[in-house]
Each structure stands twice: as structure tokens, then as C-alpha cells.
Amino acid sequence: MKKLLYFQIALFIAGFATAQIPNGYYNTATGTGYALKTQLHQIVKNGHRDNGYNALLDAYKVGDLDKYYENDNTILDIYSEKPNGPDAYNWIPGQKECGNYNGEGVCYNREHVFPQGFFNENAPMKSDYLHIFPTDGYVNGKRSNYPFGTVGNVSWTSTNGSKLGTSNFPGYNGTVFEPINEFKGDIARSLLYFITRYQDRLASFKHTDANNPQDGSSDRGFDQWYINLLLQWHQNDPVSPKEIDRNNYAYTYQGNRNPYIDHPEYVTMIWTSTLATGETEVKTGGLQVFPNPVKNGEISVKGENLNEVAQVQIFDLTGKLVQSVSQPFKNTSKISLQNLPKGVYILKAGSSSTKFIVQ
């Protein structure tokens, strides 16, 4: 799927050993579900410095250089980068910063994946490097404040294939902007970071705006259709070396990190997709898997309200869905694992999740 797939494989095997996570940074991330999200909120809020909006342009000269595709140290623009061929245009760091534009390739500016109009351009959201990318000004303008999504009827396409048009994703039929596959996971993890970092402020944002996919809550954060979309993008486009490098620089630049880049498994430990079942998330608790470690390919599951769960999902630590079981607890508490290789996995049932080991 990705040009850098062979790098990713080596990275996953090493357990993200190259990510420069400070010792003890996630020691207090011990929960599951929205409790884990609140713990992560406290972690990424502590130490976060607001360097101001103008400083982002200087940050891009260090943290957003193309060392992965053309490897030419131009500004890496997710709305113009062509992973498998020459880009239509490039940005020299510090040159052609917007500015006025009347088409693509004129200048680049600062793209808030969570539109700044929804939080009235207030600090520190306006300057948070972890959700603001350098992108072509014209394409950024086309995206406007529309949510991300998958496009059915296309009204406009950029030079790298990013699209504007009518959504064909289940649960939403408005106008959406669809980036290319290469960067969908990057955007998903950035948005999930945003609603984690600012969960104590989400209620004050303009969540009633028709283009804002917030659900008005401080826990789930987004409407269920948007969570479904972001989980799908997260799973289909795993963390890349580019994201890890940018995350490491973010810690140097502003003192915090995106936990969903450091620990992709946190995403599926917190949020649940309803794409497969269409069910409302069942509130579960006390989830346990035994025996743990697993040795015979079968697990038993205990927990509250499991009889109401329509589907159980099992993920690996990259966030990839490796097995799903429909009506798992209709007549039994046991689940047979489908030839899962040795490793650590996450079982998700309703609103709860837990880790288990296959030996």
C-alpha cells in the first residue's frame, strides 16, 4: 500500500524502537475506553507549550521536510505529494509562504485538520503543531471546513488526487474532502489526538455547525460515523516513519506527543466502530480474558453486559483488525482464535477492551 512498506515492517517488528518516547511518558495510561482517553489527555496536556501561530512556518522547515519520497528536503505537503511519481510542484522551505493564490502551486500555508473556525481561532489550538500541516493554500481553501470523508460524486480533484465532493460514507451525505490513501491514517491520528488533547474544551467549540462532526461530548468526541471513518483510516494506513519522525520533533518543539502514533493500539482500546454491526455501543465493564497468556488457541471472556454485545473485534498492536466474531456470547463465553501468531493483541467488546498474549 505504501511506498515505505518495507520500512514499516521492520519498524513494527522492532516495536517502534526508534520512536524517542521519554522514559515513563505513558506510565499513567493504565485504563481502557474513555478512561484511557482521559489519562492520555492529562499526559499530552502536561508540558505542552504554545509557541504561537507564526512559529509554525519555522517548525515546518525542520519537522516537515521530504526525506521519504523524493528525499529532496522540500516541504512535504500531504495535499500535493505523489508517493509513486514526481510531484506537480514543490515547496522550498521558507519560500512561497501564503500569501494570495488563484490556483495550485502558488504558495503553501497552515492546514488545521480540525478547522480553526470551530474553536474561534483560540489558543493553544490554533498553534498546535500536531494537528496543523503545511499544505498548498489553494487546496487548503478547497477543503475549507468540510469534514474528511470518502467521496462519491467528485466536484474537484487536486494534482495528487485529493478530492472534494459528496460523501458516500455510511452515516453522512454532505460535502467532504478526501485525501489520498497515503495520508489518511496520518489525518485520522491527528484528529483523534485533537479530541484527546482538548477534551476539556470540546463542549465550547461550535459542534452544532453543519460541517463539524463533533457529537458535543467530551468522551467519544465525534459523531459515530466520523469515528467509524477514522478507525478505518487508522487501520488501513498504519503509522509510517514520517509520522514517527514528526512526532519526535513535536516533542522537541512543543513538549508533547501524539499518543496514537507512539501506541496505535490505544485507538482501538478507546473507540469502537459500528460499521460491521450498526449497533449502538454497549456499555461493558470488568472485561477479562483467561487464560492469559493463551496457549491452546481458545479464550474465555468475562465482563458486564457481554450478552448484549453483537460483535467482538481483535486487533494487533498496529491497530489492524485481525479477527471479528459476530454474536460471540450468545451460547458461550469462549472464543476460538483464528491462527493468530505469537504476540500481544487487544480484544474489544462494546465500550471496553483488554490486552492478551498469544504464546
C-alpha positions in Angstrom: 0.0 0.0 0.0 2.7 2.4 0.9 6.0 3.2 -0.8 7.7 2.8 2.5 6.1 -0.5 3.4 9.4 -2.4 4.0 10.5 0.3 6.4 7.2 -0.1 8.3 7.5 -3.8 8.6 10.9 -3.5 10.2 9.6 -0.8 12.4 6.7 -2.8 13.7 8.9 -5.9 14.4 11.2 -3.7 16.5 8.1 -2.5 18.5 8.6 1.1 17.4 12.1 1.1 19.0 13.1 4.1 17.0 10.3 6.3 18.5 12.0 8.5 21.0 9.4 8.2 23.7 10.6 9.6 27.0 11.0 7.0 29.8 7.8 6.8 31.8 5.8 9.2 29.5 2.9 6.8 29.3 3.2 5.2 32.8 -0.2 6.6 33.9 -2.0 5.3 30.8 -3.4 2.2 32.5 -7.1 2.2 31.7 -9.3 1.3 28.7 -12.1 3.0 26.9 -12.7 6.7 27.7 -10.9 6.4 31.0 -7.7 5.7 29.0 -8.5 8.7 26.8 -8.8 11.0 29.9 -5.4 9.6 31.1 -3.9 10.4 27.8 -5.5 13.9 27.9 -3.6 14.6 31.1 -0.3 13.3 29.7 -0.4 15.3 26.5 -1.7 18.4 28.2 1.2 18.5 30.7 4.3 20.1 29.3 2.6 21.4 26.1 4.0 24.8 25.1 2.2 27.2 22.8 4.9 28.7 20.6 2.4 30.8 18.6 0.9 30.6 15.2 3.8 32.3 13.3 6.3 29.9 14.7 4.7 27.0 12.7 6.3 28.2 9.5 9.7 27.8 11.0 8.8 24.5 12.5 7.9 23.2 9.1 11.5 23.9 7.9 12.6 21.2 10.4 9.8 18.8 11.0 8.1 18.6 7.6 10.9 18.0 5.1 10.6 15.4 2.4 13.1 12.7 3.5 10.8 9.9 2.4 9.6 10.2 -1.2 11.7 12.4 -3.4 14.1 12.8 -0.4 14.9 16.3 -1.6 14.2 18.2 1.7 11.4 20.2 0.2 8.3 20.9 2.3 6.2 17.7 2.5 2.7 18.7 1.5 0.1 15.9 2.1 -2.2 17.6 -0.5 0.3 17.7 -3.3 2.7 14.8 -2.6 2.6 12.0 -5.1 4.1 8.9 -3.4 4.7 7.0 -6.6 5.8 9.7 -9.0 7.1 13.2 -9.4 5.1 15.9 -7.7 3.4 18.6 -9.8 5.3 21.3 -7.8 7.5 21.5 -4.7 7.9 24.0 -1.8 11.4 25.3 -0.9 11.4 25.8 2.9 10.8 29.5 3.6 9.8 30.4 0.1 6.3 30.8 -1.3 4.6 31.0 2.0 1.0 32.2 1.6 0.0 34.9 0.5 -2.5 35.1 -2.1 -3.3 32.3 -4.5 -5.5 31.7 -7.5 -4.6 28.1 -8.2 -2.4 25.2 -7.1 1.3 25.5 -6.8 1.3 29.2 -5.8 2.1 29.0 -2.1 1.7 26.9 1.0 0.1 27.7 4.3 -1.0 26.1 7.6 -3.8 23.5 7.4 -5.7 22.8 10.6 -7.1 19.3 10.2 -9.6 20.3 12.8 -10.8 23.7 11.4 -9.8 26.7 13.5 -13.2 28.4 12.9 -14.8 25.7 15.1 -12.8 27.0 18.1 -12.8 30.7 17.1 -9.1 30.6 16.3 -8.3 30.5 20.0 -5.0 29.4 21.6 -3.5 26.9 22.1 -5.5 25.0 19.4 -4.6 27.5 16.7 -0.9 26.8 17.0 -0.8 23.1 17.9 1.7 21.6 15.5 0.3 18.1 16.0 -2.8 18.9 14.0 -1.5 21.6 11.7 0.2 20.6 8.4 1.9 22.6 5.7 -0.3 22.3 2.6 -1.0 24.1 -0.7 -3.0 27.2 0.1 -5.5 26.7 -2.8 -6.2 23.1 -1.9 -6.5 24.1 1.8 -9.1 26.6 0.7 -11.0 24.0 -1.3 -11.1 21.7 1.7 -12.5 24.7 3.7 -14.0 23.5 6.9 -15.6 20.4 5.4 -15.1 17.1 7.3 -12.9 14.5 5.9 -14.6 11.5 4.2 -14.8 9.3 1.2 -16.2 11.0 -2.0 -18.9 9.5 -4.2 -19.7 12.3 -6.6 -16.5 14.3 -7.2 -16.7 18.1 -7.8 -13.0 18.9 -7.7 -9.6 17.0 -7.7 -6.1 18.2 -6.8 -2.9 17.4 -8.7 -2.2 14.5 -6.3 -5.7 13.1 -6.4 -7.2 14.6 -3.2 -10.9 15.1 -3.8 -13.8 17.3 -2.9 -17.4 16.1 -3.3 -20.4 14.4 -1.8 -19.9 11.8 0.8 -20.7 8.1 0.2 -19.6 7.0 3.6 -22.4 5.4 5.7 -24.0 7.9 8.1 -23.2 11.1 6.3 -24.2 12.5 2.9 -22.8 16.1 3.0 -19.8 17.6 1.3 -16.4 16.1 2.4 -12.8 16.3 1.5 -10.9 13.0 0.8 -7.0 13.0 0.9 -5.1 10.3 -0.9 -4.7 6.9 0.8 -1.1 7.6 1.8 -2.1 10.2 4.4 -5.5 9.0 5.6 -4.0 7.4 8.7 -1.9 10.5 9.5 -5.0 12.7 9.4 -7.1 10.2 11.5 -4.5 10.0 14.2 -4.1 13.8 14.2 -7.9 14.3 14.7 -8.0 11.7 17.5 -5.1 13.4 19.1 -7.0 16.7 18.9 -10.2 15.5 20.6 -8.0 13.9 23.3 -5.7 16.9 24.0 -8.7 19.3 24.1 -11.4 17.1 25.6 -11.9 19.5 28.4 -12.7 22.3 25.9 -14.8 20.4 23.3 -18.1 21.5 24.7 -17.2 25.1 24.0 -16.5 24.5 20.3 -19.0 25.1 17.5 -20.2 21.5 17.5 -23.6 22.5 16.1 -22.1 23.7 12.9 -23.3 21.5 10.0 -19.8 20.8 8.9 -18.4 20.0 12.3 -18.6 16.2 13.1 -18.3 16.7 16.8 -21.0 14.9 18.9 -20.9 17.5 21.7 -19.5 15.1 24.2 -16.1 15.1 25.9 -15.7 11.3 25.8 -16.3 10.0 22.2 -15.8 13.5 20.8 -17.0 12.9 17.3 -20.2 11.6 15.7 -20.2 7.8 15.4 -19.9 7.9 11.5 -16.7 10.0 11.9 -15.3 7.6 14.4 -16.1 4.8 12.0 -14.2 6.6 9.3 -11.2 7.5 11.4 -10.9 4.0 12.7 -11.0 2.6 9.2 -8.3 5.0 8.0 -6.2 4.3 11.1 -6.3 0.6 10.4 -5.8 0.7 6.6 -2.9 3.2 6.8 -0.6 2.3 9.7 1.9 4.6 11.3 4.8 5.5 9.0 8.4 6.6 9.6 7.3 10.1 8.5 4.8 10.3 11.4 7.2 8.9 13.9 9.9 11.5 12.9 7.3 14.3 13.0 6.0 13.2 16.4 9.6 13.1 17.8 10.1 16.6 16.5 6.8 17.8 18.0 8.1 16.7 21.5 11.2 18.8 21.0 9.2 21.7 19.5 6.2 22.0 21.9 6.8 19.4 24.6 4.1 16.8 23.9 3.4 13.9 21.6 0.6 12.2 19.7 -0.1 9.0 21.7 -1.8 7.3 18.8 1.5 7.4 16.8 3.5 6.1 19.8 0.9 3.5 20.7 -1.5 2.7 17.8 -3.3 0.2 19.9 -4.7 2.9 22.1 -7.1 3.9 19.3 -8.9 0.6 19.4 -8.7 0.4 23.2 -10.7 3.7 23.3 -13.1 3.8 20.4 -15.4 1.2 18.8 -16.5 1.1 15.2 -20.2 0.3 14.5 -19.6 -0.2 10.7 -19.9 -4.0 10.9 -23.0 -4.2 13.1 -24.7 -0.9 13.0 -25.3 -1.3 16.8 -25.1 1.4 19.4 -22.0 0.9 21.6 -22.9 -1.4 24.5 -21.5 -0.2 27.9 -19.4 -3.0 29.2 -17.0 -3.3 32.1 -14.8 -5.6 34.0 -13.6 -7.2 30.8 -11.2 -10.1 31.3 -9.6 -12.7 29.1 -8.4 -16.1 30.5 -6.2 -18.0 30.3 -3.7 -15.2 29.7 -1.2 -15.9 28.1 -3.2 -18.1 25.7 -1.7 -21.4 24.7 -4.4 -23.5 23.2 -6.0 -21.1 20.7 -9.1 -20.5 22.8 -10.0 -17.8 25.2 -12.8 -17.3 27.7 -14.2 -13.8 28.3 -15.8 -12.3 31.4 -17.4 -8.9 31.8 -20.6 -6.9 32.3 -23.4 -6.9 29.7 -21.5 -9.2 27.3 -24.7 -10.9 26.3 -25.7 -7.6 24.6 -22.6 -7.3 22.5 -23.2 -8.1 18.8 -19.6 -8.3 17.8 -16.2 -8.8 19.3 -13.1 -7.4 17.5 -9.5 -8.4 17.9 -6.6 -6.1 16.9 -2.9 -6.4 16.8 -0.7 -3.6 18.2 -0.6 -1.7 14.9 -4.3 -1.2 15.1 -5.1 -3.8 12.4 -8.3 -5.8 12.8 -7.2 -9.4 12.7 -10.4 -11.2 13.7 -14.1 -10.4 14.4 -16.7 -12.6 15.8 -20.5 -12.0 15.5 -22.9 -12.8 18.3 -19.9 -14.1 20.3 -21.6 -14.6 23.7 -25.0 -16.0 22.5 -24.4 -19.5 23.8 -20.9 -19.5 25.2 -18.2 -17.3 26.9 -15.4 -18.9 24.7 -13.9 -17.6 21.5 -11.7 -19.6 19.2 -8.7 -17.7 17.8 -8.0 -17.9 14.1 -4.4 -19.0 13.9 -3.1 -15.8 15.5 0.7 -15.8 15.6 2.5 -15.2 18.9 2.2 -11.7 20.2 0.1 -9.2 22.1 -3.5 -8.5 21.0 -6.4 -6.3 22.0 -9.9 -7.7 22.5 -12.6 -5.1 22.1 -16.2 -5.8 23.3 -18.6 -3.0 23.5 -17.1 0.0 25.3 -14.3 -2.0 26.9 -11.1 -3.6 25.8 -8.3 -5.6 27.2 -4.9 -7.0 26.2 -4.0 -10.6 26.0 -0.9 -12.6 24.9 -0.7 -15.5 22.5 2.1 -17.9 23.2 
